[in-house]
């Protein structure tokens, strides 16, 4: 059993989108449910992925691709159009949990499990984030050919890469380019 705190649905959305990356082996890690289950367990949400089935894989891949579009939208209006479509299709209705634990928060798909919960919760989390912060801090990695996404939580808001490995690869590439130019 995981001892991690329950994951932020925004982190779960990033993890799902990043399950497809040309630098990973395999590039599409949704060839089965193992990667999703491990990743969600690491984020403190093992039950959410455990309730998915192999029959959900095509729908998960489609959701992943559509969520990637939100990170690439470039405008709040474009992201809103994509998210509104996802929220309508999943019949996502935000609710306030009544368990009395912690501060009140909107809970999307509280009465759902497995893929239906993901289809409501992940677009709901992105919609809440975009409504509060816009799309300026939703990004895609600048280190080609990486296509991973991220939420820029840095103070200056100037994050360009998804991880340290991509930062290092880009720096090494720039260094080699400068040396060649000399």
Buried (B, 14 or more C-beta within 10 A) or exposed (E): EBEEEEBBBBBBBBBBBBBBBEBBEEEEBBEEBEBBBEBBBBBBBBBBBBBBEEEBBEBBBEBBEBBBBBBBBEEBEBBBEBBEEBBEEBEBEBEEEEEEEEEEEBBBBBEBEBBBBBBBBBBBBBBBBBEEBEBEBBBBBEBEEBBBBBBBEEEEEEBBBBBEEBBEBBEEEEEEEEEEEE
